[in-house]
Amino acid sequence: MNPRRIDVELELPASVKGSFSIASCSVVEGMSEHCEAEFHLASSHDIDFEPAIGETVVARILLDGAEVRRFTLRFFRVAFEGLVMGSRR
């Protein structure tokens, strides 16, 4: 049996410049409740996320490269956690 690959993509508004990788993410949804998602991003440089606050972002879950779930979310906050293994989070 071949292992399956799960990936997550995060599409931010064009106003956010810079590259990052997703270190981890958590998505919680329920019936008659707002969906909440938390992403921990890693980057080798500072990224200004302030222009994205209040804007729409899209998160996709991919299974073996094919999209299996899509979440359209509102970007509400950002926090700098510090340096982890040489990258900003």
N, C-alpha and C positions, 0 to 999 in steps of 0.2 A: 504494500500500500504506500503510495507516494504521499509525502506531507503536503498539506495545503498551505498556501501563503495568504496571510491577512495583512492588508495595508490600510493606512488611513491617510487621506488627503485633506488639507484645509485650504480653501480658497478665500483669500483676504481681498479687500478692496484694493484697486490699483494705487491708491494713495499711500499704501504701506510699501516701502522700498526695502529690499534686503532679502537674503536667503536664510532659511532656517530648516531645521529638521524637527519632527515631532518626537519628543522623548517619551511621552505617554499621553493618554487621553482617557476620559471617562464620560460616558453619555448615559443619562438617566431620563427615561420617559415613562409616562403612565397615562392611563385613561383619564380624560378630562383634566389633565395637568400640563403645564408648560414643560417642554423638553429643556433639560439643562445639560450643558457640556463644559468640560474643563480640559484644556489642552496645556501641556507643559512643553514649551518649545525650547530648542537649543540653537544657539548661534555663536559664531566666532566674533561677532561685532554687535554694537548697539543697533537696535531697530526701534524706530519711533512708531509705536502703535496708536498714539493718540488720535491721528486722523481717522482711525477705524472705529472709535468708540461711537456707539449709536448706529453704526452701519450694519448691513446684512453680510453675513459670511456663510459659506457653504462647506459642510463637512461630508466627506464621502467615505464609506467603508467598502473596500475592494476585497474580493475573494478570488485568488488566482488571477488578478488583474481585471476582473469584471466587477462593475459596481453592483453591490447588493443592497446598500442602504444609502440614503441621502437625507441630510438634515439641513434645513435652512434656518439659520439662527441669527439672533441679534447680538452683536459684540458689545458687552457691557463694561468689562473692566480688564485691567492688565496689572500684573505685579512682577517686580524683579525679585527673584528668589535668591540670587547670588551666583557665584561661580561653582559649577559642578563639573568635575573632570575636565577643567580647562575651557568650558563653554559657558556662555551667559544663559541663564534660565530665568 
